[in-house]
């Protein structure tokens, strides 16, 4: 019974992660469009590449890790 509940909850969690991943990618793109300080640009681009790659692979938890790295660079 518990296992069935967990299996049913998994798709919604994945959908939440997918949505958060897409929002995070948009946040990184917006930050890059604002011309951040030079030292942060390579780190933000790296995080964006990683997040986009993981999004394409469906690895949303890893996408969120890349978004978290970008947030650290931005001080958020």
C-alpha positions in Angstrom: 0.0 0.0 0.0 2.8 2.4 0.9 4.8 1.5 -2.1 1.8 2.2 -4.4 1.5 5.6 -2.8 5.1 6.4 -3.4 5.0 5.3 -7.0 2.0 7.5 -7.6 3.7 10.5 -6.0 6.8 10.2 -8.1 5.5 11.7 -11.4 4.3 14.8 -9.6 7.7 15.2 -7.9 9.4 14.8 -11.3 7.0 17.4 -12.8 7.8 19.8 -9.9 11.5 19.3 -10.5 11.1 19.7 -14.3 9.3 23.0 -13.7 11.9 24.2 -11.1 14.6 23.3 -13.6 13.0 25.3 -16.4 12.5 28.3 -14.1 16.1 28.0 -12.9 17.4 28.0 -16.5 15.4 31.1 -17.2 16.8 32.7 -14.1 20.3 32.1 -15.2 19.6 33.4 -18.7 18.1 36.5 -17.2 21.1 37.0 -15.0 23.5 36.7 -17.9 21.4 39.2 -19.9 21.9 41.8 -17.1 25.7 41.7 -17.8 26.9 40.5 -14.3 30.4 41.2 -13.1 33.1 39.6 -15.2 34.3 37.0 -12.7 30.8 35.5 -12.4 30.1 35.2 -16.2 32.1 32.0 -16.8 30.6 30.3 -13.7 27.1 31.3 -14.8 27.6 30.0 -18.3 29.0 26.7 -17.0 26.0 26.3 -14.7 23.6 27.2 -17.6 25.3 24.6 -19.9 25.1 21.9 -17.2 21.4 22.7 -16.4 20.4 22.7 -20.0 22.2 19.4 -20.6 20.6 17.7 -17.6 17.2 19.1 -18.6 17.6 17.4 -22.0 18.6 14.2 -20.3 15.7 14.3 -17.9 18.0 14.5 -14.9 16.1 17.2 -13.1 17.8 16.7 -9.8 21.2 17.4 -11.4 19.7 20.3 -13.2 18.6 21.8 -9.9 22.2 21.3 -8.6 23.5 23.4 -11.5 20.8 26.0 -10.8 21.9 26.0 -7.1 25.5 26.6 -8.2 24.3 29.6 -10.2 22.4 31.0 -7.3 25.5 30.8 -5.1 27.4 32.8 -7.7 24.7 35.4 -7.8 24.5 35.5 -4.0 20.8 34.4 -3.9 
